[in-house]
Amino acid sequence: MTTKQRAYLKSLAMTMEPIYQIGKSALTPEITEGVAEALEARELIKINVLKNCMEDINVIAHTLAERTRSELVQVIGRKIVLYKESKDKKKIVLPVDKSKKA
């Protein structure tokens, strides 16, 4: 993912509300599965990590991105933004980096 694409996704995420909250239990299989389904339906999601979660937010973000095979767009404060291109319901068109075209 290019810097321009990441910036575009960040701008889209600014107006979004978090659709998941991760609390004391941190990453359960149910949360991972729910996030994967939400990514397939929406492509771009925001997740809120509650203050009672004792895990490091960056570790949670990278683990979640790895388990869902998605891109970590950003971690800002206690919020995580993930992106994964949908197979069936493609909604977001990323900007193309013209300098890398052959």
TIKOLGU-439164 format. One record per atom (N, C-alpha, C): residue in one letter; x, y, z. Coordinates in steps of 0.001 Angstrom, whole numbers, padded with zeros to 6 digits, always signed. Layout:
aXYZ...
//
This chain:
m+000839-001173+000000m+000000+000000+000000m+000890+001244+000000t+000574+002163-000900t+001387+003375-001006t+000977+004400+000060t+001813+005393+000241t+001539+006465+001198t+000272+007223+000806k+000102+007434-000494k-001070+008147-000990k-002353+007360-000701q-002301+006049-000907q-003457+005199-000634q-003785+005191+000863r-002743+005092+001683r-002934+005091+003141r-003557+006422+003594a-003077+007532+003036a-003620+008856+003374a-005090+008954+002968y-005426+008401+001810y-006814+008407+001339y-007709+007624+002299l-007252+006449+002721l-008032+005629+003653l-008174+006312+005015k-007120+006980+005459k-007191+007721+006729k-008250+008813+006645s-008310+009497+005498s-009299+010569+005346s-010716+010010+005366l-010916+008838+004781l-012235+008200+004825l-012596+007779+006252a-011608+007301+006991a-011837+006792+008345a-012132+007901+009349m-011710+009118+009058m-011894+010224+010006m-013352+010420+010395t-014259+010240+009465t-015672+010488+009723t-016416+009245+010216m-015734+008111+010248m-016374+006854+010654m-016456+006722+012173e-017476+006014+012619e-017586+005638+014024e-017031+004228+014186p-016415+003924+015321p-015934+002553+015549p-017104+001573+015568i-016934+000415+014919i-018007-000577+014907i-017714-001747+015846y-016494-001803+016365y-016130-002843+017336y-015427-002206+018506q-015580-002853+019668q-014858-002435+020856q-014136-003649+021418i-012872-003459+021744i-012081-004531+022341i-011848-004153+023791g-012249-005040+024680g-012166-004757+026110g-011208-005681+026836k-011589-006039+028066k-010751-006832+028959k-010259-008139+028349s-011133-008803+027604s-010768-010115+027058s-009830-010030+025859a-009504-008832+025423a-008592-008576+024292a-009092-009282+023035l-008225-010036+022362l-008596-010653+021087l-009108-012075+021286t-010405-012226+021183t-010994-013564+021237t-011237-014025+019801p-011397-015321+019585p-011710-015802+018226p-012992-015177+017675e-013960-014900+018554e-015222-014296+018117e-015005-012876+017591i-014164-012115+018266i-013871-010752+017808i-013151-010795+016469t-012162-011678+016364t-011416-011800+015109t-012348-012171+013960e-013242-013112+014197e-014187-013547+013167e-015142-012413+012789g-015629-011689+013789g-016527-010565+013535g-015861-009454+012743v-014610-009168+013076v-013854-008143+012352v-013644-008574+010901a-013329-009849+010687a-013131-010359+009327a-014411-010220+008503e-015558-010538+009115e-016845-010400+008406e-017153-008933+008108a-016879-008060+009075a-017119-006627+008867a-016227-006073+007761l-014986-006537+007696l-014076-006091+006635l-014579-006519+005265e-015122-007727+005169e-015650-008203+003890e-016855-007354+003468a-017674-006958+004428a-018873-006183+004117a-018566-004703+003855r-017601-004129+004599r-017376-002679+004538r-016041-002262+003944e-015066-003139+003943e-013691-002895+003476e-012854-002058+004443l-013409-001009+005000l-012667-000123+005914l-013436-000041+007220i-012776-000398+008332i-013457-000335+009628i-012567+000313+010680k-013236+000856+011690k-012548+001465+012818k-012930+000676+014066i-011930+000410+014901i-012120-000372+016120i-011636+000459+017298n-012402+000433+018384n-012053+001162+019593n-011517+000163+020632v-010372+000471+021216v-009809-000357+022279v-010111+000352+023599l-010882-000322+024443l-011302+000276+025705l-010142+000376+026693k-010294+001268+027666k-009229+001495+028650k-008988+000293+029556n-009991-000595+029709n-009793-001762+030569n-009041-002896+029870c-008663-002701+028610c-007850-003682+027885c-006387-003457+028247m-005759-004471+028801m-004382-004341+029281m-003327-004643+028210e-003749-005176+027072e-002816-005484+025982e-002339-004186+025321d-001150-004239+024721d-000633-003096+023965d-001460-002923+022687i-001881-001701+022426i-002755-001434+021278i-002077-001769+019958n-000788-001477+019829n-000070-001787+018587n+000013-003286+018352v+000197-004059+019415v+000243-005523+019291v-001121-006040+018849i-002182-005518+019456i-003542-005914+019060i-003770-005594+017582a-003391-004388+017164a-003611-003946+015783a-002889-004851+014789h-001615-005136+015051h-000841-005976+014130h-001344-007417+014122t-001717-007928+015280t-002244-009291+015369t-003568-009403+014623l-004432-008424+014810l-005729-008429+014140l-005564-008326+012625a-004665-007471+012177a-004404-007337+010740a-003867-008647+010163e-002979-009294+010901e-002408-010559+010442e-003474-011653+010376r-004292-011766+011422r-005315-012821+011484r-006420-012633+010451t-006736-011388+010117t-007802-011125+009144t-007249-010906+007733r-005931-010983+007590r-005243-010742+006309r-005635-009374+005734s-005607-008362+006598s-005970-007011+006179s-004768-006086+006348e-004929-004860+005878e-003887-003838+005994e-004175-002973+007207l-003166-002739+008017l-003293-001814+009127l-003083-000407+008569v-004143+000404+008565v-004060+001756+008027v-003421+002676+009057q-003943+002627+010299q-003363+003474+011342q-003829+003048+012719v-003011+003399+013696v-003387+003316+015105v-003247+004735+015621i-004348+005288+016080i-004309+006652+016599i-005052+006671+017933g-004315+006978+018977g-004897+006926+020314g-005288+005501+020646r-006563+005281+020934r-007068+003953+021251r-007938+003415+020103k-007710+003935+018914k-008491+003505+017748k-007587+002839+016712i-008127+001797+016092i-007417+001038+015059i-008243+001120+013778v-007585+001371+012656v-008265+001397+011363v-007660+000304+010491l-008529-000580+009979l-008108-001685+009124l-008792-001592+007770y-008092-002067+006734y-008641-002088+005374y-008363-003445+004743k-009381-003961+004074k-009204-005185+003282k-010153-005097+002097e-009601-005257+000902e-010426-005192-000300e-011416-006349-000296s-012674-006038-000539s-013730-007046-000549s-013679-007849-001844k-013975-009136-001728k-014007-009985-002921k-015266-009726-003732d-016400-009555-003039d-017694-009446-003716d-018277-008041-003735k-018040-007258-002686k-018710-005970-002531k-017705-004814-002532k-016932-004690-003590k-015910-003646-003656k-016564-002270-003703k-016227-001435-002706k-016800-000094-002606k-015743+000987-002738i-014559+000744-002200i-013520+001759-002138i-012544+001576-003300v-012327+002646-004045v-011351+002632-005133v-010144+003430-004658l-009020+002748-004512l-007802+003406-004040l-007164+004207-005164p-006542+005341-004825p-005827+006119-005845p-004648+005309-006401v-004399+005466-007690v-003306+004736-008339v-002052+005597-008305d-000935+004976-007965d+000349+005691-007943d+000893+005719-009364k+000842+006868-010020k+001227+007001-011422k+002727+006823-011650s+003519+007121-010636s+004983+007020-010802s+005453+005575-010872k+004647+004627-010408k+005060+003220-010404k+004491+002426-011560k+003701+003075-012443k+003159+002371-013597k+004260+002066-014600a+004142+000925-015244a+005157+000530-016238a+004778+000983-017621
//
